[in-house]
Each structure stands twice: as structure tokens, then as C-alpha cells.
Amino acid sequence: MLPLSSYCRTGSFRAGRIAKGLPGGYAVAPLSETAFRGALLDSFDGHLRRAGQVLLQLKDRVLLLDLPSGAVAEQERAAGWKFAAELNGGEVGGPLLERSALRAFLPVCEIELTQSRVAVLDDSGKTVVRATVSVLKKGGKRATWMTIHPLRGYAGDRARLEQAVVADGFSVAEQVDYYPLLGLRRALYESRPAIPLDGNAPVFDSAGAIVRTFLDVARKNEPGLVEDLDTEFLHDYRVSLRRVRSLLSLFKGVYADGDARRMKAELADIMKQTNRLRDLDVYLLGRSGYYAMVPQTMHAGLDLMFGVLEAERREALEQVHALFRCAKYGPRMKALSGPMGKGPAADEPTLHYAQRLILKHYRKVVAIGKTIDAETPDATVHELRIQCKKLRYLMEFFLPLFPDNAGKSLLKPLKGLQDVLGRFNDYSVQRHSLAEFAGQHPIRGKKGLRLAESIGALVATLYQLQLQARGEVEAGLAGFANRQTRQAFNKRFAAKTGGESA
């Protein structure tokens, strides 16, 4: 198949204008046209917008348009769904599930879509090029995408059409964000926004920029969390606050000790009130996996367990709502962005501080990793996971200081190790939590027996999975603490600090 080319412009498509830019005798002939009007849907973090895809909820079906290719998929489904899994696969549900399994697809606004298929005819009336034209309309704003489908043997005619398209005001669609073209003033949400840092600036200033950025990210998630639109709002809220807590712990000497302790205590208290809701979300999101772990004859016991967990989640959500409704919550969050006293390292240049701190924590991870073997207590493996998370946060904080992508390349093996450590931790925590569940929720009779049997089978399976993950931890460490990776860390982070090698 020949490669497609895509062009876009504001305003509508006029075949006659394009034809004027073609050789004499050439024409642009319409083949078909379809029009739709519906609600534009997307996830909170704009998965579809970023990909140049348009999801429309029509009266009794959903439509997914890929602007770069002009391809359209449709599927019967009335309004009222939120998650891709609710579409049960299909031409639209399948691609949406691959793009975002956890995020809700929410209404943005009403728009109109008109899609036309046209052919370019030469002076003998022969089709030499085909094109798909997609026009999005909102109010008086129009945005047009034109995808050229070349035919083999007509490269010259394709080039002529492309020249005519550019002459009519189209430009190569290098970016696919159609929101600005439609006048939709929505900033793209970033859970990990890039923070411009100056390597020569005092680290105190850089730390303040990072703190303010992630507190702002957390607060952006509050409305969706309150409305319970999807579980990722709570997840991003907590991760953003955790990043700030980690900074306060890691950036020793940047802030005055008393201010840092006060702020960490505030964050810990706020996050503590969301712990139970997140734990329950994790269990409920993993429901299908739990059912797959035990024979079908034990599913009735799991039905009982998840019924209890769903009721507990409603209570936990109300507790978080109460936290946000509290008159003191807003001032508490605002105070976290307030002025902080300087510590002894506050004026150290950011780049120097970043290199020194990253290398120090890489050494710490390597040192703990050397103690890991088959007999190492679980607590030590958990400590390794925590230190890996802190190292990752540090590297992500300071990535803008390393434009040569060296930081990104070193993040890859770290993320691989974190994935294994995360699975190990999840299996361990879930195993112990489930073991406590029956004691905390005594159910008598046959129901209690079924519940106990199901939980017992789950705990046994999780234990085996934990042992398997334990073996994978050692393999992950081998990839992250090997000579090549140590040399890469030393080259990137020790060269300008004079620090000792890892």
C-alpha cells in the first residue's frame, strides 16, 4: 500500500478551488458524502485528541474517525456508557480499549462531522488520485482534514494534487490537535508536565517550581474525583502529592527542616484519608483477575467478597468527599504552595545538586540490590521498591536538565525493575489483606464457608505468584546494576560533580 499524506486547514473544503490548481482538463469529482452530528467524547487526559481521533456519540451508535487516515469505524451503542469495556469489543470498542482501559470517555461538546470522498480525474476522465475530506464544525468554526490516497503509477498526479492543496491554504498535518481549530480552549492535561528548569538557578527555586506544579496537577483531579468519573482521578491525585512528599524527603538541605517536616506531615494526613479508597479501587479493578485465579465453583464466594468491597468503597468515597468539603481543606492545600524557609543547600546550582543526588540514590539502590537473594526478607525487597520509586521521581524531576536523552535511556531499565518490584509488592499486600478479610467480615453458615474457601484459594495463588515475582526481581536487578548501567550513570551524573563512581 502506498503511503498516505494528510493536510489540514481552518475553513471548509471547496472542490472547485482545488481543481483550479490542477492542470487544464483535470477535475475533482465527488464520490460520496455523509454527515453526522453528535457529542464529542474524550478522556480527561485527551487520549483521542492527542492521536487525532474524533469519537462521536450519535443517537444510537458511536463513531470513531481517525483524521490522519480518514478511516471511520461505527458501532451500535446508545448513550450512557463511559468505559471502553462497556462496548464489548467491536469496531469502535476494540480500538478504544487498547487506547484507554481505565479512563472514562466523557462529553466535551456537540459538533458536526461531514465526510466526503472525492476523485481527481485527468483530462481523459480517468481517476488518478482519490482523497477523503473530513470537515469538523462547531458553531461558526470549521476545521478540514484532507487525506490523499495515491494510486500506483500516478505519482506525478499525486504531486500535482498536493501542490494544489497547499496553494488553497492547506498545510501538512504535522500536528493532529483539532481543538484550537474549532475554538475549543481546553489545555491538555498532563499528569507529569515538563517543568522548565535552569541548571544554574538555585535548587531552592527549582524545587519550588516542581512543588507548585504537582500540587496544581493534584488539584486538577479533585472535580473528577468528587464526581467519581473514573478511578484515575484519585490515582493521579495521590501520585502528584506523593511526588511532592518525595521531593521534601529527598531534597535534604534545600528547605528549612521545620518547614519541610510541617509540609510532609500535612501531605501525609491528607493522603491518609484517601488510602482506603485507593486500596478498594485496586481490588475492584482487579476483579476479573481474581475470578480467573480460582475455579468457577468458588466464584460465589468471590461474589460475596466483592459485594462487601463495593459497599465499603461507597463509604470510603464519602469520606473523601467530606475531606474536600471541609472548610479547612482549600486553605490547607493553598498553604502547601506558600513560602518556605531556606536550608543550607538552598543556593546550590540545580544541575550540580541534581547530578549529586541522582548518583547518590542510584548507589543506594545498587547497594540494597546486592543484598537481595532467595532468603532476603520481604521488608528489604519493599525497601528496594521504595528507593527505586524515589530514584525515578528524581530522574523525572530533572529530565529537562539533560536534553541529550541520556536520562530517558537510563529510566528504561529502572522502569523494568520497578514493574517487577511492583508486582511483588502487590501480590504480598493483597495476600495479607485477603487473609485478614475473613476475620474482619465474619459471615456464618454456607456463605461464610464459600467465602473462606474462595479467599483461601486466592491467597495460595497469590503466594505462588509472589514467589515467581521474587525470582524476577533478581533478574531485573542484574539488568539495572550491571557494569554497563553503572558506567552510564557515572558518565552522566558524576562527570561534573567530582563524585565517586557508583
GIMOMO-V636222 format. One record per helix or strand of 2 or more residues. SS is the DSSP state (helix for helix, strand for strand). FROM is the first residue (numbers start at 1). LEN is the number of residues. If there is no record, write none. Layout:
ss=<SS/SS>
from=<FROM/FROM>
len=<LEN/LEN>
This chain:
ss=<strand/helix/strand/helix/strand/strand/strand/helix/helix/strand/strand/strand/helix/strand/helix/helix/helix/helix/helix/helix/helix/helix/helix/helix/helix/helix/helix/helix>
from=<5/15/27/47/53/61/71/84/90/106/127/141/155/171/180/203/222/232/257/275/287/296/327/350/378/406/445/483>
len=<6/6/16/5/5/6/6/4/10/16/12/10/13/2/3/18/6/19/16/11/7/30/10/20/24/35/36/11>
